[in-house]
C-alpha cells in the first residue's frame, strides 16, 4: 500500500485515474428495518480495511430517523471515515413487485448512479446483509471496460428449476452467466451515459420478476458484464 496519496492511483471505470485522497466510494440503501444491518456491514468493512479513512459511504433511504442517522454516523466517523446520508424519493417503486422479507428499498439501488455526485466515477454497491474483509482489493478490480462487475450467482445457475426459469423467462442460454446484485462494482459514468438505471427500472416496473431488481439488471447487462471472484459474494 502506497502511503503517499498524491501518487496512489487506482483503476476507475474505463481508465486509471488519481482519486481525491484515493477514496473508496461505497453505497448502501436501507429503510428503518435494515439500517442496523447496514451499520454492521459498514463496521465490518471499517474494521478490516487497512486505511479506513479512505472510505466514503453513501447511505440512500426514503425515510430514516434522526436517531438512526446519528448512530450510524458516529460509528463511521469513529474510524475517520466519511458518510453522506442521501434521501431518495420514490420513483414508482411502490408498484414494483416485492416478496418475502423484502421491501421496495431493494429497488433504490437502480437510482444510485444518477444521484451520486459528479465526482464519483466508480462506486461499490453492497447489500446490508454482508460482512467483509479489506475491500481495497475489490475496489481495485479491473472492470475490463464494462459498466458493471459482479459475482456469478452459482446458487441459481446450479438449480435446475431456477436456471431453467431464467432461460425461459429472461432469454438466457445454458452457457450464460447470471450475477447476484448484492455486490455491484459500478462504472457510474457509463451508467449515466447509457441510461442503464432507467432501462432496469422500466423492466422492473413492467415485470413481476422472481428475483426483483436482480433479474432486471441481468437482462440489461446480459453478456455485458465482468465476473468477480466468488469470494467477494459468498452465499452459504
N, C-alpha and C positions, 0 to 999 in steps of 0.2 A: 504494500500500500504506500503510495507516494504521499508524503505529508505536505509538500509544497503545493497548495491547491491551485496556484496560478498555473502550474504545469500539469495538473491532473486532468487528463482528457478521457472522456467516456463516450461510448457509442450512443448517439441519439438518433432514433428514427433511421433515416436513409444514410446519414453520414456521421463522421466523428467530429464532435464539437466540444468546446470547453464550456461547461455549465457554470453558472454563477455559484462559486463555492462547491462545485460538484454535487449539487443537490440530488437526492433520490426522491422523486415525487411518488407518493403512494396515496391512492384514493380508496375510500370505503363509502358505502351507502348503508344507512340503517334507519330504523324507526325506534321509538322508545323501548320496544321489547328487545331489540337486538343491539342497542348501543353498548350494553355491558360486554357483550361478546366482542364487539369492535374494539373496545378498550383493552380487553385481554389480548387480542391479536396484536394490537399496537405495542403493548408492553412486552410481548414475546419478541417482536421484531427489535425493539429498543434494547432489550436485554442481550440479544445475540448479535447485534451489529457492532462491528469494531469501532466505527465512528458514528454514534447515534446523532451527533449534531448535523450530519449530512441529511437527515430525514426531514422531509416536509410533507405532512399529512394533509389531506383534504377529506373532510367528513361531510357527505351530502345527506340531507334529510329534508323531509317535508315539515314535520313537527318534532321538536325536541326541547325538553325542559331546560331552563337555565341551570338547574342543579346538575343535570346530566352533563351539560357542556362544561360546567366548572370542574367536575370530577375528571372528565377525560382530558381537559386542557391541562390540569395540574399534573396528571400522570406524564403527559408528553413533555411538558416544559421542565419537569424534574430531570430529564435526561439531556436538556439543552437543545431539544428538537423543536420544530415549529408545527402548529396545526391551524388550519383555517376551517371554520365552520361555515358551510355553504348551504343556505336554504334553497330548496328546489321546489318549483311549482309543478303541480300535476299537469301532465301533458296528455291527458286521456287515459293514463294508466289505470284509473279506477274501473274502466270497462274491460281491461285485459284479463285473460284467463289466469287464475291462480288456483293452487290446490294444496292440500296438506297443511303444514305449519307455515307456509309461505304467505307473504303479503305483497301488495303491489310495489313495495320498495325494491323488489328484485329487478324491476324494470328501470329503476333510476339510473343504473349504470349506462344505459343507452344514451342518456343525455350528457354524461360527464364530459366527453371530448369537446362539445360546443360551449360548455360552461367554465372550463378551466381558463386561467389567464393565458394571454397570448404567448407569454414567455415559456410556457410549458409545452415542449415539443414531444415529450415522451412521458407516459405515466404508467405506473403499475397498479392495476385494479385488483383488489383482493376481497373475497367474501369474508364475512365476520367470523366464520367457524374454522379458523385456521391458526395453527401455531407454527412458528418459523425459526429457522437458523438465520445466519447472516445473509441478508438478501442482496448484498452488494454484487455478488456473482450473478444472481438472477437479473438484476438491473442492467448489468453489462452484457447480457446475451446479445449476440448478433441476430437481428431480426431478418437479415438476408433480403432487405428491400420490401418486405411485406408490411402491411398495416397492423397486423396483429400476430403475436406469438402466444401459444398456449400449450397446455399439456393434453395429449390424446386421452380420451375417456375410454380406457380399455374395459371398464366395467360394462359399459353399454355395448361396445363393439364385440365383447365376448359373449353377450347374451343373444341367443338365437332369436328370442322373441323381440327384444328391444331393437337389435340391429336390423332385423327383418322389417320392423315397423319404420325405421328411419329410411330404409331403402325404398319401401313402398310409398311413404308419405312425403319424404323430403327430397327424393331424387338421387339418393346416394347409391353408389355401386359397391359391390362386395370388397373391392380393394381400396376404397377411400378411407380417409381418416376423419374422425369426429372428435371435437375437443370439448373439454369441460370449461365452462365460463367462470369458474370460481377464481381463476388466476389468469389475468389477461395483461400482457405487455403490449401497450398500445402506442402506435405512432400517431400522435394526436393531430399533427399537421395533415397527414394523409386522410384521417377520418373526416377532418373538416373539408378538405378539398373534394373528396369523393362522396360526401354526404352519407357515409355509412350508417350513422346514427338514425337518420330519417328513414333509410331503407329498412333497417332492422325493426324500427318502431312500427312502420307500416305493415310489415309482415306479422308482427306480434298482435297488432290490433285486429287483423283480419282472420287470424287462425288461433284456435284453441290448442296450441302446441302442448304436447305432454310435458316437455321439458322447458317450457316457457321461453324466456329470453335466450336461453342457450340454443334452442332449436333455431330461433330466428337468426342468431348470429352465425350459426353453422351454415345456414342457407346462403346468407350474404357472402360469407368468406369461403364457400365451397371450393376446395382445391386451390385456395389462395391465402394460405397462412403458413407460419413457420412453427413446427413442433418444438416444444421444450422438453428437457429431460423429465422423466416420470417423477423424480424425487421432489420436484417443485410443487406437486399437487397429488400427493399420495392419498388414495381413497381406500380405507380399510374395508 
